[in-house]
Amino acid sequence: METVTFLKQVEMFNGLADDSLKKIAALCHTQTFAPDETIIARNDPPDAFYLIEDGTVEVFTAPDSENAADAVIVSLGHGQSFGEMGLVDQGPRSATVKAATAVTVQKIACDAFLKLCEDDPYVGFKVMHNIAADLSFKLRYRNLI
């Protein structure tokens, strides 16, 4: 799949025109992971974020728990992202993410993306707005359970 076409399906890039998506596509690096392979580990530094092109990942808060199924927070698939919190606060990773199936992702370095946001404030505004809206939705949903 062409990278710009894929980026149009990623919620964090909603509202961006093709020229902006082309700038983001230039930062993307395709990576693949085998089932059960760790993609990011809890407490690691937030050096990149990931966009799921194909496959499924599981997000764990306690991956070494006796009952691993209970530690799974959420499963994510096509068009969803993880690791983007590092764009907001630069804090250590709050969870571990492992491939549940064979996974293909687009990896974007946080530093390069933040530089793009500085160079193109509209991209930065739209992406940060979309991240905030997603986090707001997740907090509301979590509090309703």
Beta strands, then each sheet from edge to edge (+ up, - down):
strand 1: 29-33
strand 2: 38-40
strand 3: 48-54
strand 4: 57-60
strand 5: 72-76
strand 6: 81-82
strand 7: 96-99
strand 8: 103-109
sheet 1: 1+ 8- 3+ 6-
sheet 2: 2+ 7- 4+ 5-
end
